[in-house]
Amino acid sequence: MALDLDSAFEYLNKSFSARRLSHAYLITGPAGSGKKELALRLISLVNKIPQEGSLADVVSENVRLVQPESKSRRIKVEQVRELEEMFHQKANKGSYKIGIIEDAERLGEQAENAFLKTLEEPPSNCLMLLITAFPEQLLDTILSRCIEVPLMKASSNIAANEYGDRLRDLLEWVRPAGEISDALKIARAFSGILKDAKEKSEKEEDKERKLESESFAKTTDGRWLKDREDYHKAIAQSRYLRIRADLLEVLISWFGDALRHKKGYTRLDFSRHSEFTLNLSKGASSEELMKKMSSLERLRDDLGTNVQESLAIEVSFLEVFANNKTG
């Protein structure tokens, strides 16, 4: 059963106090569930350090953070071996050697096999924290050697707003074996949702700007008003980018639910739509579903650069929604 953040930490705190802390925990949950926050709390607890900042801020001789670094967004075997070297170094008295693997589903095959050896023969006073929203992408042998701490999302759903609802309704019509024309229709519909979100965000901020301008036009100079105009444009863009990121998370999690059906998981991100994600799972193999998720993750990363949004979406959606093979 998925836990809220405080309950999960209480569980780990009790294990630590009773000296029954495991050497490896798999912290799972959707975006916004507090996976990194839980890891920070646990690190602060066991190594008696201040809990502040991000995971990168707690990196030290006793704490290492492994993240996807290459262009392929994979965690390389060399990164895992560096982590293993740290585990075999002597920890400071009263401290743990802690290794954090963020986005653990991005472990490459060689990296997974190398890490498996560490899980099978863990050094003393070491703690391994694997953080992922998609545990079903990890090897079963890794899953079986970690204690999972599943977290629930603080809100009721990913993108719990009108745009998320429209996208989930759209995805209900996705066929397991889609054609190119289907993929292009979905891409256009998705771009339409984004267009509406962007326009609404801009209108809301423009309304705020006009009210502000009317209130201060007689008491401030034109430069200040121009700066405020730029400020409101930046706020509108920031709000839109957050909405877009959430909608991309919906897409990834939709196929994640299909993969969870394949693996026999009962905890889904979109349980209300399980009929549709189950149907999707029956029309694609696990490998195909993982490939689609990887394509959407690449789209998410690419949209963080200066690519043309509509073109990037179209290319990705052709990979994801067209020519699906059954298996």
ABEGO torsion letter per residue (X at the ends): XBBBAAAAAAAAAAAAAAGABBABBBBBEBBGAGAAAAAAAAAAAAAGBBBBEBAAAABBAABBBBBBABAAGBBBAAAAAAAAAAAABBBBBGBBBBBBBBGAAABBAAAAAAAAAAAABBBBGBBBBBBBABAAABBAAAAAABBBBBBBBABABBGBBAAAAAAAAAAAABBABBBAAAAAAAAAAAAAAAAAAAAAAAAAAAAAAAAAAAAAAAABBAAAAAAAAAAAAAAAAAAAAAAAAAAAAAAAAAAAAAAAAAAGBABBABAAAAAAAAAAAAABBAAAAAAAAAAAAAAAAAAABABBAAAAAAAAAAAAABGBBBX
